[in-house]
């Protein structure tokens, strides 16, 4: 992901977003808090809270991004992962 492609401030009503940094660095911003994350760091952005991230260095950011149902999700984890 390049410097010009950082997402705008946004929020999700039902889904949590999780990020695992593989390389590069970013500043994650969530509900007024700022967290700098680099390789090996895990960041959870809970549902309903405004969030975004900004690249912290000139190198590309490589992240594993996972989206899943948050605590307020009407579908709940059981519907996302049947049989569990």
SVG drawing of the C-alpha trace seen along z (x, -y; Angstrom):
<svg xmlns="http://www.w3.org/2000/svg" viewBox="-29 -12 40 40">
<polyline fill="none" stroke="black" stroke-width="0.4" points="0.0,0.0 1.5,-3.3 1.5,-6.6 -1.3,-8.2 -3.7,-5.2 -4.4,-5.5 -8.2,-5.2 -10.3,-8.1 -11.6,-8.3 -14.4,-5.6 -16.2,-3.3 -18.1,0.0 -21.3,0.6 -20.9,4.4 -17.4,5.5 -14.1,5.3 -10.9,4.8 -7.6,6.5 -4.3,5.8 -1.0,7.7 2.0,5.7 4.3,7.7 6.7,4.8 6.8,1.1 5.1,-1.1 1.9,-3.0 0.1,-5.1 -3.3,-3.7 -5.8,-6.2 -8.9,-5.0 -11.3,-7.1 -8.7,-9.8 -5.9,-7.4 -2.7,-7.0 -0.7,-3.8 2.5,-3.4 2.7,0.2 5.6,2.0 6.5,5.5 5.1,8.1 2.6,5.7 -1.1,6.6 -3.8,3.8 -7.5,4.2 -9.9,1.5 -13.2,2.2 -16.5,1.8 -18.4,-1.5 -15.2,-3.6 -13.9,-6.0 -10.5,-4.9 -8.0,-5.2 -4.2,-4.8 -1.4,-6.8 1.9,-5.4 4.7,-6.3 7.7,-5.8 8.6,-6.1 8.7,-2.3 5.6,-0.3 3.3,1.1 2.4,4.8 -0.3,5.9 -2.6,8.8 -6.1,7.4 -8.9,9.4 -12.5,8.3 -14.9,10.2 -18.1,9.7 -17.8,7.3 -19.7,7.7 -22.6,5.8 -23.1,7.8 -26.6,9.2 -25.2,12.2 -22.7,13.1 -19.6,15.3 -21.6,18.5 -23.0,17.5 -19.6,16.5 -18.1,19.8 -20.9,22.4 -20.3,25.5 -18.2,23.8"/>
</svg>
